[in-house]
Amino acid sequence: MHPRLLPYASLILAAAILAPGLRAQQNDSAAQNPPSAQAAPDTTAAPPQSAAPEKKVWTNEEMSKMDPHSGVSTVGKEDHSAPSAKPGGVRRDAKWYQSEILKLQEKVTALDKQIAEIDAALAGNPTGDQKKSARPTGVKSDDLHDKRSRFKFQRDDLLDKIAALQDEARHNGVDPNQLP
């Protein structure tokens, strides 16, 4: 038997052994309480309460006043037609957009450099200090392909964020010439 199958086999064996015992316990409890004894109404007990509690119907106004992180789920699309979802309507200026875009562009530049180094290593060019390869001896070329694809995905994600910030800035009235 394969070692990986041992836990599954032990679970099946335990279920096969315990299942008849559980059925016997259920049959014993049914024999101790005959159906006629179970069906007799108890006149001393309080009348049964309704099983379903009353349901509250929420209006759109009540839902909009609630905290979105309160755990209440709604059906359908949210209404994003309000000018600002944040209280107070925080309006950002061109300097804020410039600084955020520049931060993201610096990250893109760093990722471009790392991708270029990986491409050079994959092409067989020496890496590191030209005397000794910077790649550890245990790293395979497949690992470099995987690392390159992760860096490329991060780079594309950052470029999408930059485009979204530029689009948001234009919608908020910032002149496109002021953005990097």
N, C-alpha and C positions, 0 to 999 in steps of 0.2 A: 504494500500500500504506500502511496506517495505521502510524504510527511505533511504536505499542505492540506490533504484531504482528511487527516486525522481529527481535527476539531469538528468538521461537519459530520463525520461518521459517529463521533461520540454524542453529538446532539440528536441525531436520528435514533440512536440506540436508547438514549435517555427518554425520548418522547415515546418510543415503543414500549418501554417498561412502565412509565408512569401513567399513560393514557388509560389502561384498564382499571387502575386503582382509582382514578378520579371518577370514572363512570360508576364504579361500585359505591363510592361515597355519595354521589348524587342519588342513586337508587335507594340507598339506606335512608337518606333524609326524606325522600318522598314517601317511603313506607312508614316512617314515624309520624308524619303529618298527613293523615288521609284527606282526600279532597273535601269530604263533608265538613271536616273541622275547619278547613281553610275558608269555605264558602259561607260559614255562619257569620252574620253581621254582628259587630260589637256595638251594643246599644249604649255603653257607658262612655265610649270615646266621642270626642268632638266631631262635628260634621266635617267631611273632607273639604279642604280648601281647593279653589280652582288651581289647576296645574300650571296654566300659562299666566304669567304676570301681565299687567297691562303694558302695552307698547306705547312708546312716545314717538310722535311724528315730529321730525325736525324740519324747520323751514330753512330756506337758503340764507336768510338773514342770521339765524342762530348759528348755522354752520360756518358762516364767514367770520363770526366773532370768536369762534373756538380756536385754540392753539392747534396748528397743523400737526404737532408732534404728540397730541393727546391720545392717539391710538384709535380714533374713530375713523373708520374707512367709509368712503363714499363711492357711489357708482357713477361712472361717466367721467367726462373730461372736466378738469378744473377751469374756472373762468379766470383767464389771465388778462382780461381787458382793462383791469384797473391800471392807472398810470404807474403806480409803484406798490409793490407788495410789502415793502419795508415801512414800518411806522416812521412818519416824518418825511418820507420821500427823499432819501439821500441822493443828491445829485453830484456826480463826479465831474471834475474839471479835466482839461487837456493834460495837465501835468501828471495827474494820477494815472491816466491811460498810458502816457509816455513811459513812466517809470515801470509800470507793470509789463508793458510790451518789451521794454529793454531787458528786464529780468528774464523773461522767457526766451528772448533772442540769445542771451548769454548762455542759457542752458542748451539751446539748439546748437550753438557754436561748439560747446564742449562735446556734445554728442557727435557732431560731425567729425571732430578730431578723433574721437574713439573709434568711430566707424572706419575712418581712413586708416588708422593703425591696424585694425583687424583685417581690412582689405589687403594691406601691405603684407601682413603675416600670412594670409591665405595665398597670396601670389608667390610666396617663397622669399620675399625680400627680408633682409635681416631687421630685427626689431630691437629696441632697447638702445644700448650704448655702442652699437656696431662691433663690440668685441664678444658679447655674449647675448644670446636671445633673451628677451624679457619674459617670454612665455615659459611657464613652469614645465618641467619634463613630463608631468602626468597629464597635461592638457592635450586633448585630441583635437583634430581639425573640426570634427563635428561639433565640439563644444564652442568653437569660435563661430561657426555658422549660426548656432542657437543664440549666442551672445549678440551677434550682429543683428539678427532678426529682432531681438528684444530692444536693442538700441534704436533700430529703425522704427519700431512701433512707438517708442517713447518720443522720438523726434517728430513723427507724424502727428502724435497727440498734441505736442507742444505747438506745432504749426496750426493745428485746428483751433487751439485756445487763443493763439495770437489773432487769427482771422475773426474769431468770435468777439474778441475785445475791440478790434478795429471796427467791426460792424456795429457793436453796441455804442461805441464812441460816436460814430456817424449818426446813429439814431438819436443820440442825446445832444446833437447840435455841435459837436466838435468838428472843426475844419479838417478834412483828410490830409492837408498839407502839414498840419501840426503833429501828425502821428508818424512814428518811425516806420 
